[in-house]
């Protein structure tokens, strides 16, 4: 499968929202309440992503694949996406970028797509003049934490509480320098 990375367009909003919901329902099972996960709506997320894509914030890259076809108009499938931009953390200055979200369609987990997206985001941030990047991940999301560690990010021991689905959870921050990415 040939995977490409490109800037997201407004037309990608529904695919981004579908992956967002599907990923949450798969990754956060046992972490977030089942009723909350079951009630996540692609239409609602799609509209929010459409507005974000129109506004251009955060910046979003998608990983995509084309079906093998002899015709020039082969169908494209969005496999995952990453959203990033300025750091939103009060203790970080203008040199810090942030990966806000990274989601891969569950059927494509552990196929290198997440690594391609995180690397593309880091390269884009470095090209925009950032020297460091941070991201937040749920403490209980062991799969994501292991992925970020394998990707060269290090937990800086910062934590914060976040309420999702009526449940209080802890997020921890991972960081790395962008030199050499």
Phi, psi and omega in degrees: 000126178270119183250131176246162176239132178213166174295141176286150174242169179302327180295343179274354188305315182294318179296319177299315180295321179297314178295322178303308181293312181300319180295315178300315183295329179275312187284329187258010174297127183089349177255314178254155179302137182302321180295323177297312181297319181294333183267003176296135186244125178298320182300315180294314178295322180299318179294319178297317179290325177300314179296318179296319181293322176296318181288338181079015179221130351290170175286139184231130171248143176243146170264133184222156176226148176255140175293141178292121183206152178279346181271154182288341184258044179300142182292137177263140176241128175277126184259337182180176182201160178224137177243136186204166178173211178298147174295138177262004183275132181296337181267008179243142181263191184297347179279351185259129170259172180220134166272111184281318181206149176214117181224139178239141174305130185308327179295344182247013175298148174061035177238013177088359183288319177299319179296318178299319181290316180295322178294319179295320178295316179298318179296316179297319178295316179297318179297332179276000175102001177285148179251343182217160177223147176228159172207158179247142181218145178297133178306321183282353181271077185298323180299313180293319180299318179295321178298312181296323177296315178298333181274004174094008176269151184233136176293130180261013178068014172274143178217160177207155177269145177219141179255122179228129178059031180078010182239136176275130180230166178249133171253146176238154185258136173246144183220163168195157173284151181268354178295136178082007178267000000 
